[in-house]
């Protein structure tokens, strides 16, 4: 089911710099949420399994079943919206899981996605306010408020997720998609600093920087493909041509690439969001949907 993936020199350099202990594994079959029985097979490849669980109070009453499963006590890795690559710290060492759907993509783009996962995995950044939050965990599986980012938006929003649901007129699936996008934007505010350094290293020149510079080029190329889709986004939502969660997903993905965002998404590309996290996102959603009414 799992096999170690051969990494390009560029991705291997990123792994050594940001997450040297991480395993990068190909997965035999595609998945959104890895079946718990299959996930437990990772125990054959890692030193320890550390399943996370989350308080039921963090879930709105009408949450999708998959989110409730993810928050529960079963060993669950991956969730809808993760894309072609998922990563987890529920194992020791942590792992990056590559899904078969990625095959056929350009090598440079695959390398960027792998590098993005490794950089995210190795970030030294904690969720704002998490260390001050007092919750009834219902067990020992709650991920602690450490200086690494959570692998899912639920660990970012924590007790604020029901507030986000209340702040929008979206249904459970739309709220889920919006929350995933908002967390992607917050994470992107941190990872893009690293990607920008890769571009700068290429401009400075030097043989030892060529590998990282190639990843910086891939980061910029991916941003260039997004940029044209941002024009007129607000108008598309207003005319009903694009659903709000889809537009938010696109705009929030652009944060990772340091692109200029249209209103109302530009407010997410700020130090205020980077520093305040989930409470800022909830307030942004309240103001945004009030303006759309």
C-alpha positions in Angstrom: 0.0 0.0 0.0 2.9 2.4 0.8 6.3 2.6 -0.8 9.1 5.2 -0.4 9.2 7.8 -3.1 12.4 8.7 -4.9 12.9 12.4 -4.6 14.5 14.8 -7.1 17.7 16.5 -5.8 15.7 19.8 -5.4 13.0 18.2 -3.2 15.6 16.2 -1.3 17.3 19.5 -0.5 14.0 20.9 0.9 13.4 17.8 2.9 16.8 18.0 4.5 16.4 21.7 5.3 12.8 21.7 6.6 11.7 18.2 7.6 14.7 15.9 7.6 12.9 13.2 9.6 9.9 13.0 7.3 9.1 10.0 5.1 7.7 10.6 1.6 5.6 7.7 0.5 3.6 6.8 -2.6 0.2 5.5 -1.8 -1.2 2.6 -4.0 -4.7 3.9 -4.3 -6.3 7.4 -4.3 -8.1 8.6 -1.2 -9.7 11.6 0.4 -9.7 10.1 3.9 -7.5 7.1 4.3 -9.4 4.1 5.7 -8.3 3.7 9.4 -7.3 0.1 8.8 -5.1 1.1 6.0 -3.7 4.1 7.9 -2.7 1.7 10.7 -0.5 -0.1 8.2 1.8 2.9 8.4 2.8 1.4 11.8 5.0 -1.0 9.8 7.0 1.9 8.4 7.2 4.4 11.3 8.3 4.2 14.9 5.0 5.2 16.5 1.4 6.1 15.7 -0.1 9.1 17.5 -3.8 9.4 16.5 -5.4 12.8 17.0 -9.0 13.5 18.1 -10.9 16.7 18.5 -13.7 17.8 20.9 -17.2 17.3 19.6 -17.9 20.9 20.7 -15.7 22.1 17.8 -18.2 20.7 15.3 -21.4 22.4 14.2 -24.4 20.1 14.6 -24.8 19.6 10.8 -21.1 18.9 10.0 -20.4 16.5 7.1 -20.0 12.9 8.2 -16.4 12.8 7.0 -15.5 15.7 9.3 -17.1 14.0 12.3 -15.1 10.9 11.4 -11.9 12.9 11.2 -12.5 14.5 14.6 -13.3 11.1 16.2 -11.1 8.6 17.9 -10.3 6.5 14.8 -6.9 6.9 13.3 -7.7 9.1 10.3 -5.4 10.7 7.8 -6.4 13.0 5.0 -9.6 14.9 4.3 -11.5 16.3 1.3 -9.7 19.2 -0.2 -6.2 18.0 0.5 -5.4 17.6 -3.1 -2.8 15.2 -4.5 -0.6 15.2 -1.4 -1.4 14.9 2.2 0.9 15.1 5.2 0.5 14.2 8.8 2.3 14.4 12.2 0.1 11.6 13.6 3.1 9.3 13.0 6.6 9.5 14.3 8.4 10.3 12.1 5.9 12.4 10.1 4.9 11.3 6.6 4.0 12.9 3.3 1.6 10.8 1.3 1.5 11.1 -2.5 -1.6 10.0 -4.3 -1.6 8.3 -7.7 -3.7 11.1 -9.2 -0.6 13.2 -9.3 0.9 11.1 -12.1 0.9 12.8 -15.4 1.5 16.3 -13.9 4.6 18.1 -15.0 7.6 17.1 -13.0 8.3 20.7 -11.9 4.8 21.1 -10.5 5.0 17.8 -8.7 8.3 18.9 -7.2 6.7 22.1 -6.0 3.8 20.3 -4.4 6.1 18.0 -2.6 8.3 20.9 -1.5 5.2 22.8 -0.3 4.2 19.9 1.9 7.6 19.5 3.4 7.9 23.3 4.1 4.4 23.2 5.7 5.4 20.2 7.8 8.6 21.9 9.0 7.1 25.3 9.8 7.9 26.7 13.3 4.6 28.5 13.8 1.8 27.9 16.3 -2.0 28.6 15.8 -2.7 32.0 17.3 -4.5 31.8 20.6 -4.4 28.0 20.8 -2.2 27.9 23.8 -4.7 30.1 25.7 -7.8 28.1 24.8 -9.3 25.9 27.5 -11.4 23.1 26.2 -12.8 19.8 27.4 -10.9 17.4 25.2 -12.7 14.2 26.2 -9.4 12.2 26.0 -5.7 12.5 25.5 -5.7 12.6 21.7 -6.1 16.3 21.2 -3.1 17.7 19.4 -1.3 20.1 21.7 -0.8 23.8 21.0 2.8 23.3 19.7 4.9 25.4 17.3 3.9 23.4 14.3 0.8 24.0 12.1 -2.1 21.5 12.2 -2.6 19.2 9.2 -6.3 20.2 9.0 -8.4 23.3 9.3 -10.1 21.9 12.4 -6.9 22.2 14.3 -6.7 25.8 13.2 -10.2 27.0 13.9 -10.6 24.8 17.0 -13.5 26.1 19.0 -14.1 28.9 16.5 -15.4 26.6 13.7 -19.0 26.7 14.9 -18.7 30.5 14.9 -17.6 30.4 11.3 -20.6 28.3 10.4 -22.9 30.8 12.2 -21.3 33.7 10.3 -22.2 32.4 6.9 -25.4 31.4 5.0 -23.5 28.4 3.5 -24.5 24.9 4.1 -22.2 22.3 5.8 -20.3 21.5 2.6 -19.8 25.2 1.7 -18.7 26.0 5.2 -16.2 23.1 5.1 -14.8 24.4 1.7 -14.5 27.9 3.0 -12.8 26.9 6.2 -10.3 24.8 4.2 -9.6 27.8 2.0 -9.2 30.2 4.9 -6.7 27.8 6.6 -4.8 27.4 3.3 -4.5 31.2 3.1 -3.2 31.5 6.7 -0.6 28.7 6.0 0.3 30.4 2.8 1.2 33.6 4.6 4.0 31.6 6.3 5.2 29.3 3.5 5.5 31.9 0.8 8.3 33.5 2.8 10.3 30.4 2.1 9.3 30.2 -1.6 10.4 33.8 -2.1 13.8 33.0 -0.7 14.2 30.3 -3.3 13.5 32.9 -6.0 16.0 35.3 -4.5 18.6 32.5 -4.3 18.3 32.0 -8.0 18.7 35.7 -8.7 21.8 35.7 -6.6 23.3 32.9 -8.6 25.7 30.1 -7.6 25.8 26.4 -8.3 24.5 25.4 -4.8 21.3 27.5 -5.3 20.2 26.1 -8.6 18.1 23.3 -7.2 16.1 25.7 -4.9 15.8 28.3 -7.7 14.1 25.7 -9.9 11.5 25.3 -7.2 11.1 29.0 -6.9 10.5 29.1 -10.6 7.8 26.5 -10.3 6.2 28.5 -7.4 6.1 31.6 -9.7 4.8 29.6 -12.7 1.9 28.2 -10.6 1.1 31.7 -9.4 1.1 33.0 -13.0 -1.5 30.4 -13.9 -3.7 31.6 -11.0 -3.3 35.3 -11.6 -5.5 35.6 -14.6 -8.3 33.8 -12.8 -8.5 36.4 -10.1 -9.6 39.2 -12.4 -13.3 39.8 -12.1 -13.8 37.3 -9.3 -16.0 39.5 -7.2 -18.2 40.2 -10.2 -18.5 36.5 -10.9 -19.8 35.9 -7.4 -22.2 38.8 -7.5 -23.7 37.6 -10.8 -24.0 34.0 -9.5 -21.5 32.7 -12.0 -19.1 31.4 -9.3 -20.1 30.1 -5.9 -18.6 32.0 -3.0 -16.7 28.9 -1.6 -15.1 28.3 -5.0 -14.1 31.9 -5.3 -12.6 31.9 -1.8 -10.7 28.7 -2.6 -9.1 30.3 -5.6 -8.3 33.6 -3.9 -6.9 31.9 -0.8 -4.7 29.6 -3.0 -3.3 32.8 -4.5 -2.1 34.0 -1.0 0.6 31.3 -1.1 1.9 32.8 -4.3 2.0 36.4 -3.1 -0.5 37.6 -5.7 -2.6 40.8 -5.4 -6.1 39.8 -4.3 -9.3 41.5 -5.2 -11.8 42.6 -2.5 -13.0 41.2 -0.2 -10.2 38.6 -0.1 -7.4 41.2 0.1 -8.1 41.6 3.8 -6.8 38.0 4.3 -3.4 38.9 2.8 -2.4 40.9 5.9 -0.3 40.7 9.0 -3.5 41.0 11.0 -4.7 37.6 9.7 -1.3 36.1 10.0 -1.1 37.2 13.7 -4.7 36.7 14.8 -5.8 33.6 12.9 -9.2 32.1 13.3 -11.0 34.9 15.2 -9.9 37.3 12.3 -11.3 34.8 9.7 -14.6 34.6 11.5 -14.9 38.4 11.7 -14.0 38.6 8.0 -16.7 36.1 7.1 -19.3 38.1 9.1 -18.4 41.4 7.4 -18.2 39.8 4.0 -21.5 38.1 4.0 -23.2 41.1 5.6 -22.0 43.2 2.6 -23.2 40.6 0.2 -26.8 40.7 1.5 
